Amino acid sequence: MLELALLVLACGAATYLWRGLGVVFSGRVRPESALLTWVGCVAYAMIAGLMARIVLIPTGALAETLLAERLLACGVALAAYFGTRNNLFLGIVAGFAVFAALGALRGG
């Protein structure tokens, strides 16, 4: 139990260290700089790669679902996101609802 508590404290400290450094340096960084533009592009590419992997090459319980179900839920989520003027919450809820409904219809 002590090891788990130490692990949680270490993870929290690491998270807040980077947040604190962000606050300290935020006034000195130009958001439109080439470096931050590149960092933003890399972040978007990592998210896109992760989403593609989750949808196309899932592991665990998600691997038991059909590719068509995952693709349809992803498409509905994207349509809801863009259809609601980039409302991420509604996009996630719509995608989850479709995915859950398809799983229930299939009996999974």
N, C-alpha and C positions, 0 to 999 in steps of 0.2 A: 504494500500500500504506500509506503514511503517513496518507493521508486516512481510510482505513478504520480504522486504529488510533485515530486521533483521534476518529472518530465513535463507536467502541465505548467509549472512555474518557469521552466527553461523556455518552453515554447511561447508563453506569454511575454517573457522578457525579450525574446528575439523579435517578436512582433512589435512590441512597443518601442524597442530600440530603433527600428527602421522608421516607424511613424514619427518618433521624436526627431530623428535626423531629417526627415522630410519637412517638418515644421521649421527646423533651424535653417535649412537651406532654401526653403521655398521662396523667400524674398530675393534671393540672389540668382535665380534661374529664370531665363527667358523662355516662356512656353512655346514660342514659335522658332526656337533654335533648331538647327539641323539635328543635333544629338537627341533632343526630346521628340522630334518628329520620327526619327529612326526607332527610338524606344517604343513609341506608340505603335508603329508598324509591326515591330517584332511582337508586341503584346497581342495585337489583333491576329497575327499569323499563328501564334501559339494557341489562342482560343479556337481559331478555325480548325487547326490540326487536331486539337483535342476533341472537338465536336465531331469531326469527320471520323475519328477513330471510334468514338462512342457509338455513332450510328452505323458505321460500316464493319467494324471489327470489335464488337462488344465482348466483355468478359463477365464471368459470374452469372447472376440471375438474368441479366439483360441479354445474354447470349441465347437464352431459351425462347426469346421472342422472335417474331418474324421480321425480316428486313423490311417488308412492305409496311408493317405497322410502325416501325421506327421512322421510315421515310415519310409516311403520311403525317405522323405526329409532328415531325420536324417541319414539314411544309406548312401545316396549319399554324404552328407556333410562329414561323416567319411571317406568314400572311397576317396573323393577328397583330404581331409586333409592328409591321409597317402600316397596317390598316388603322391602327390606333395612334398614329403619329409617334412611333418609337416608344411605346409604353411597354417596357420590359416585363413588368409584372403580369400584364394581361397576356402577353405572348407566352410566358411560361405557363400560366394557368390554362390557356387554351390548348397548348401542346400536351400538357399533362392530362387534361380531361379527355382528349382524343385518345391518347395512349392507354389510359386506364379503361376507357369504354371499349376499345378494341380488344384489350386483354380480357375483359369481362365477357365480351361476346364469344371469344374463342374458348373461354372456360379456364383461363390461366390465372 
